[in-house]
Amino acid sequence: RAQDMDLTFGNKRRTGKWVMFPTADKDKRLKTDISKISEFERGKQLYNTKDYTGAKEMFQKSAMKGDADGQYWLAKCFQYGYGTRRDYYIAAKWYQTSAENGNVFGQRRLAECYYYGCGVDKSYEKAVEWFYKAADQGEKFAKEKLDWILQEKPEISESLKEVIDKESHDYSMKLRKVLQRDMKHLLMLEDTILKASRKYQTSI
């Protein structure tokens, strides 16, 4: 009987098939699930449904909390005018923040900004530096751009060599500090073991 049916389902006799309708419990679960996801994840959902205004608002909230992914996508909104006016200067600013927080795509986009002078003063040196950082994290297009620069832009490739030398030097210095720290801990451990051994020998 119709009055005994689960309210989740429609009338089979009218359509020839069961039709799903949301129940109050399902609506409640949906709201709960949405409340659990981050602003960035909610922004991506809205972006994928082409609600760019809502997506931009969510990305901005995420960006202001220091999320590098949110910062990257907020920059993208300003670069292409998604849900806001197009502003290359603000886009470059957020790409910079995202890049400094380690977002590989932000690093590559920032490099492009410097390479073409989009929202920032053109600087091949800074472009190469950020292309290298992105490529070092495995970003495909940054690697391709660096290869192209080495082959087609000899006047810029010198900057690339300087960046590589600088990065190598910085890495060597960081590695040296780590080794010095570890050596210090090993010496302290050795001293502790030696004292414990002497104490044990005197007690037997």
C-alpha positions in Angstrom: 0.0 0.0 0.0 1.1 3.6 -0.8 0.9 4.7 2.9 3.2 1.8 3.9 5.9 2.7 1.4 9.3 4.1 2.4 9.2 7.8 1.7 12.5 7.4 -0.1 10.8 5.9 -3.1 8.2 7.2 -5.5 5.2 5.4 -7.0 6.1 2.5 -9.3 2.7 2.3 -11.0 3.0 5.8 -12.4 6.5 5.6 -13.9 7.0 1.9 -14.2 10.2 2.2 -12.1 11.2 3.3 -8.6 12.2 6.9 -8.3 14.5 8.1 -5.5 13.6 11.1 -3.5 15.8 12.6 -0.7 14.6 12.0 2.8 15.1 14.4 5.7 17.8 12.1 7.1 19.7 12.1 3.8 19.5 15.9 3.6 20.9 16.1 7.2 23.8 13.7 6.3 24.6 15.7 3.2 24.8 19.0 5.2 27.0 17.2 7.8 29.4 15.9 5.1 29.7 19.4 3.5 30.5 20.9 6.9 33.4 18.4 7.4 35.3 19.2 4.2 37.8 22.1 4.0 37.2 25.4 2.3 39.7 24.4 -0.4 37.8 21.1 -1.1 34.5 23.0 -1.1 36.0 25.5 -3.5 37.1 22.8 -5.9 33.6 21.3 -5.8 32.0 24.7 -6.7 34.7 25.3 -9.3 33.9 22.0 -11.0 30.2 23.0 -11.2 31.2 26.4 -12.7 30.1 28.3 -9.6 33.2 30.5 -9.9 32.0 33.2 -7.5 31.4 30.7 -4.7 34.6 28.9 -5.5 36.6 32.1 -5.3 35.2 32.9 -1.9 36.1 29.4 -0.6 39.6 29.6 -2.1 40.1 33.0 -0.4 39.1 31.7 3.0 41.5 28.8 2.5 44.3 31.1 1.3 43.9 33.4 4.3 44.5 30.4 6.5 47.8 29.8 4.9 46.8 26.8 2.7 49.2 26.8 -0.4 46.6 25.0 -2.6 44.0 27.6 -1.8 46.5 30.3 -2.5 47.3 28.8 -5.9 43.7 28.5 -6.9 42.8 32.0 -5.7 45.6 33.3 -7.9 44.2 31.4 -10.8 40.8 33.0 -10.2 42.4 36.4 -10.4 44.5 35.5 -13.4 41.6 34.3 -15.5 38.7 36.3 -14.0 36.9 33.4 -12.4 34.3 34.8 -10.0 36.1 38.1 -9.8 37.7 40.8 -12.0 40.8 39.8 -13.7 43.9 41.3 -11.9 47.3 40.0 -12.9 49.0 41.9 -10.1 46.9 40.2 -7.4 47.3 36.9 -9.2 51.1 37.2 -9.2 51.0 38.1 -5.5 49.1 34.9 -4.6 51.2 32.8 -6.9 54.2 34.2 -5.0 52.7 33.3 -1.6 51.7 29.8 -2.8 55.2 29.2 -4.3 57.0 30.2 -1.2 54.7 27.8 0.8 55.9 25.0 -1.5 53.1 24.6 -4.0 54.8 23.2 -7.2 52.2 24.6 -9.5 52.4 28.0 -7.8 56.1 27.9 -8.4 55.7 27.2 -12.1 53.0 29.9 -12.5 55.1 32.4 -10.7 58.1 31.6 -13.0 55.8 32.2 -16.0 54.8 35.6 -14.5 58.4 36.6 -14.2 59.3 35.2 -17.7 56.5 37.2 -19.4 56.3 40.1 -17.1 52.7 39.3 -16.1 51.7 41.2 -12.9 55.4 41.6 -12.0 58.5 43.2 -13.6 60.0 40.9 -16.2 63.0 39.0 -14.7 64.5 36.0 -16.5 66.7 35.4 -13.5 63.7 35.0 -11.1 61.8 33.1 -13.8 64.6 30.6 -14.1 64.9 30.3 -10.3 61.3 29.4 -9.9 61.2 27.1 -12.9 64.1 25.3 -11.4 62.4 24.9 -8.0 59.2 23.6 -9.7 61.2 21.2 -11.9 63.2 20.0 -8.9 59.8 18.9 -7.4 59.0 17.0 -10.7 56.8 19.5 -12.4 56.7 18.4 -16.0 56.1 21.7 -17.8 58.8 23.5 -15.7 61.3 20.8 -16.8 60.3 21.3 -20.4 60.7 25.1 -20.2 64.1 24.8 -18.6 65.2 22.4 -21.4 63.9 24.9 -24.0 65.7 27.8 -22.3 69.0 25.9 -22.4 68.6 25.1 -26.1 67.0 28.3 -27.5 68.0 31.1 -25.0 71.8 31.0 -24.4 71.6 34.5 -22.9 69.2 33.1 -20.2 70.9 29.8 -19.7 73.7 31.4 -17.9 71.2 32.5 -15.2 70.1 28.9 -15.0 73.6 27.7 -14.3 74.0 30.3 -11.6 70.7 29.1 -10.0 71.8 25.4 -10.1 75.2 26.3 -8.6 73.5 28.3 -5.8 71.0 25.5 -5.1 73.8 23.0 -5.0 75.7 25.1 -2.6 72.7 25.6 -0.3 72.0 21.9 -0.4 75.6 21.1 0.5 75.5 23.6 3.5 72.2 22.0 4.7 73.6 18.5 4.4 76.8 19.6 6.3 74.6 21.0 9.2 72.6 17.7 9.3 75.8 15.6 9.4 77.3 17.8 12.1 74.1 17.5 14.2 74.0 13.8 13.8 77.7 13.4 14.6 77.1 15.4 17.8 74.3 13.1 18.8 76.4 10.0 18.1 79.2 11.3 20.3 76.8 12.1 23.1 75.3 8.6 22.7 78.7 7.0 22.8 79.7 8.9 25.9 76.5 7.8 27.6 77.1 4.2 26.7 80.7 4.4 28.0 79.6 5.9 31.3 77.0 3.2 31.8 79.5 0.5 31.0 82.0 1.8 33.5 79.2 2.1 36.1 78.2 -1.5 35.5 81.8 -2.8 35.7 82.3 -1.1 39.1 79.1 -2.6 40.5 80.1 -6.2 39.8 
